[in-house]
Amino acid sequence: MLRFFRTREDNDKHFRYDMRTRELLWRTYGRLAIYDKDDITKYTIAVSNDKIYEIVLKYPPRLLRLKVTAMFIDLEEGKIIDKQILNA
């Protein structure tokens, strides 16, 4: 059977990462779309969890006019592991 929606009952161990990250991205992209203070041209989303980083890369903003970058960082080492532009 083909399923279109996942729920907590699916017992998917990545459910929380996926749903929370997508909700956070929707709110972030929405706030950037209506931001009316100083002009900004670049915005970086930095995360330290590889599963969350993969989800951020999976859902880039489509219609924002500013450049949005995702950055995967190692907090213990204090260095950048990977950095990608989401909407080139």
C-alpha positions as CSV (number, residue, x, y, z in Angstrom):
1,M,0.0,0.0,0.0
2,L,1.3,3.4,-1.0
3,R,1.4,5.9,1.9
4,F,1.6,9.6,1.5
5,F,1.7,10.7,5.1
6,R,3.8,9.6,8.1
7,T,2.7,9.7,11.6
8,R,4.2,9.0,15.0
9,E,2.6,5.5,14.9
10,D,4.9,4.6,12.0
11,N,7.7,4.3,14.5
12,D,10.1,6.0,12.1
13,K,13.2,6.9,14.1
14,H,13.8,9.9,11.9
15,F,10.3,11.3,12.2
16,R,11.1,14.0,14.7
17,Y,14.2,15.2,12.9
18,D,12.2,15.4,9.6
19,M,9.0,17.1,10.9
20,R,10.7,19.5,13.3
21,T,13.4,20.5,10.7
22,R,10.8,21.1,8.0
23,E,8.6,23.2,10.4
24,L,11.7,25.2,11.4
25,L,12.6,25.8,7.7
26,W,9.0,26.9,6.8
27,R,9.0,29.4,9.6
28,T,12.6,30.6,8.8
29,Y,11.9,31.0,5.0
30,G,8.6,32.7,5.8
31,R,10.3,35.2,8.1
32,L,13.0,35.9,5.6
33,A,10.3,36.5,2.9
34,I,8.6,39.3,4.9
35,Y,11.8,40.7,6.6
36,D,11.5,44.5,6.3
37,K,14.5,45.8,8.3
38,D,18.0,46.4,6.8
39,D,18.6,44.8,3.4
40,I,20.2,41.4,3.7
41,T,21.7,39.5,0.8
42,K,22.9,36.3,2.5
43,Y,21.6,34.1,5.2
44,T,23.3,31.0,6.7
45,I,21.6,28.1,8.4
46,A,24.2,26.3,10.6
47,V,23.5,22.9,12.1
48,S,25.6,20.3,14.0
49,N,23.5,17.2,13.3
50,D,24.1,15.3,10.0
51,K,20.5,14.1,9.7
52,I,19.1,17.6,10.1
53,Y,21.7,18.9,7.7
54,E,20.5,16.4,5.0
55,I,16.9,17.5,5.6
56,V,17.9,21.2,5.2
57,L,19.6,20.4,1.9
58,K,16.5,18.5,0.8
59,Y,14.2,21.5,1.2
60,P,15.9,24.7,-0.2
61,P,13.9,27.9,-0.6
62,R,12.6,28.4,-4.1
63,L,11.6,32.0,-4.5
64,L,13.7,34.0,-2.0
65,R,15.8,36.7,-3.6
66,L,18.6,36.4,-1.0
67,K,21.3,33.7,-1.0
68,V,20.7,31.0,1.6
69,T,23.5,28.7,2.6
70,A,23.5,25.6,4.8
71,M,26.5,24.9,6.9
72,F,27.3,21.6,8.8
73,I,29.6,22.3,11.7
74,D,31.4,20.2,14.3
75,L,30.9,21.9,17.6
76,E,33.6,19.9,19.4
77,E,36.3,20.6,16.8
78,G,35.0,24.1,16.1
79,K,35.2,23.7,12.4
80,I,33.0,23.7,9.3
81,I,32.5,20.2,7.8
82,D,30.4,21.1,4.8
83,K,28.8,24.2,3.3
84,Q,26.4,24.4,0.4
85,I,24.4,27.2,-1.3
86,L,20.7,26.1,-1.2
87,N,19.3,28.5,-3.9
88,A,22.0,29.4,-6.4
